[in-house]
């Protein structure tokens, strides 16, 4: 039983090394998810609590004519008071 487990672990390690070598030789990188760019996504800071989060996850709000981004409705409501 232990031999079988060790063979499975060894197989996973060999496969991982093989995939890494193939990517280095061919110059291919893993695919980037469709909702993200190759550079990543801009992070914004919630002015109320200071939390950083991706712009696509943030809630926009207008404060004194400027667009601010918040992590939650609670932070947005507290900030606009």
DOTORRO-871084 format. One record per residue: x, y, z of N, C-alpha, C in turn. Coordinates in steps of 0.02 Angstrom, whole numbers, plus 32768, in hexadecimal, padded with zeros to 4 digits. Layout:
BEGIN
XYZXYZXYZ/...
***
This chain:
BEGIN
80297FC48000800080008000802C803F8000/8060803E8029808D8078802C80B080817FE9/80C2804A7FC980E4804E7F8880B680707F55/8077805E7F568047807C7F27804280C77F34/803E80DB7F72803981227F84807881477F6D/80B2812A7F7880F181497F6380F4814F7F17/80DC811C7EF380DB811F7EAA80AD81577E91/807481607EB1804681967E9E806681DA7EAA/808681E27EE380A882227EF280E0822E7EC1/810881FA7EB2813E82017E82812382137E3D/80EC81F57E2A80CD82057DE980B6824D7DE5/809A82687E1B808582AE7E1D80C182DD7E17/80F782CC7E39813382F57E37815182F47DF0/815582B97DD2817182B37D8E814682DA7D5D/810482D47D6280D782F97D3680E083457D3E/80E5835D7D7B80ED83A57D88812F83BE7D6A/816483987D7381A483AC7D5681A183AC7D0A/818183797CED817A83767CA5815483B27C89/811C83C37CA980F483FD7C92811D843D7C98/814284457CCE816B84817CD881A084867CA1/81C1844E7C9181F5844F7C5D81D8845E7C18/819E84417C09817E844E7BC9816C84987BC3/815384B77BF8814284FE7BF6818085297BEC/81B885167C0B81F5853D7C03820F85377BBC/820D84FB7B9F822884F17B5C81FD85137B28/81BB850E7B2E818F852B7AFC818185757B09/818F858D7B45818285D37B55813985E27B62/811085AF7B6980C985B97B7680BC85C27BC0/808F85EF7BCF807B85FC7C14803485E17C1E/802185D47C5C7FDC85BF7C687FAB85F47C51/7F7085E17C387F4086137C207F2986417C57/7F1C86807C447F0386B27C727EB786AE7C71/7E9686AF7CAB7E4C86AE7CAB7E3086E87C82/7DF786DD7C637DD9870F7C377DCA87517C59/7DB7874F7C997DA4878D7CBB7DE187B57CD2/7E1D879A7CC97E5987BD7CDE7E8487CC7CA1/7EAB88007CA57EDB880E7C717F1D87ED7C84/7F4C87EC7C567F8C87CD7C657FB287F57C99/7FA188347CA17FC3885F7CD27FA2885A7D17/7F69883B7D1B7F4488397D5A7F0C886C7D59/7EF2887B7D937EBB88AA7D977ECC88E17DC9/7EB5891D7DBC7EC489557DE87EA3894C7E2C/7ECA89587E607EB089547EA47E9D899A7EBA/7E66899F7EDE7E4F89E07EF87E4989DA7F44/7E518A137F667E4F8A157FAF7E0D8A337FC6/7DEC8A107FF37DAF8A2A80117DC38A63803F/7DA88AA080347DBC8AD9805E7DA28AD580A6/7D708AAC80B27D548AA680F57D7E8A788121/7D8A8A3A810A7DAC8A0981357DF389FA811F/7E078A1180E37E4B8A0780CC7E5989C480AB/7E25899D809D7E2C895C807C7E3B89668032/7E6B893F80187E78893E7FD07E5289057FB1/7E3489117F767E1088DD7F537E1188EC7F09/7E0688B97EDE7E0588C57E967DCC88F57E84/7DD8891F7E537DA589517E3F7D64892F7E2B/7D6888F57E0B7D2A88D47DF47D0088BB7E2E/7D1D88B17E697CF8889B7EA47CDF88D67ECF/7CF989117EC37CE9894B7EED7CA6896A7ED9/7C88898C7F0A7C4989B07EFE7C5A89F97EF3/7C4B8A157EB87C5A8A5B7EAD7C278A887ECF/7C3E8AC27EE47C128AF47F037C2B8B397EF3/7BFE8B687EE97C108BAE7EDB7C148BD47F1D/7C4E8BF17F2A7C588C1A7F667C778C5C7F50/7C528C937F597C688CD57F467C808CD87EFD/7C5A8CB67ED27C698CB87E8A7CA08C887E75/7CBD8C637EA27CF18C337E917CD88BEC7E9B/7CEE8BBE7E717CDC8B787E797D0C8B587EAA/7CEF8B3B7EDE7D168B167F117CFE8ACD7F0E/7D2A8AA07F217D1A8A597F1F7D1B8A3D7F66/7CE68A167F767CDD89FC7FB97CD889B07FB8/7CEA89917FF17CE889487FF67CA2892E8005/7C78895880237C34894180367C05897D8038/7BC4896E803B7B9289A280417B9989C68084/7BAC89A180B87BB389BF80FA7BEA89F580FA/7C2389E580DB7C598A1680D87C458A5280AE/7C218A4580777C0B8A7C804C7BDC8AAA8072/7BAD8A8D80997B7D8AB680BE7B9F8ADC80F6/7BCD8ABD81197BF18ADF81507C1A8B198135/7C3A8B1080FC7C668B4380DF7C3F8B8080C7/7C038B7480AC7BDC8BAC80907BB78BD480C4/7BB88BC081037B968BE581387BBA8C24814A/
***
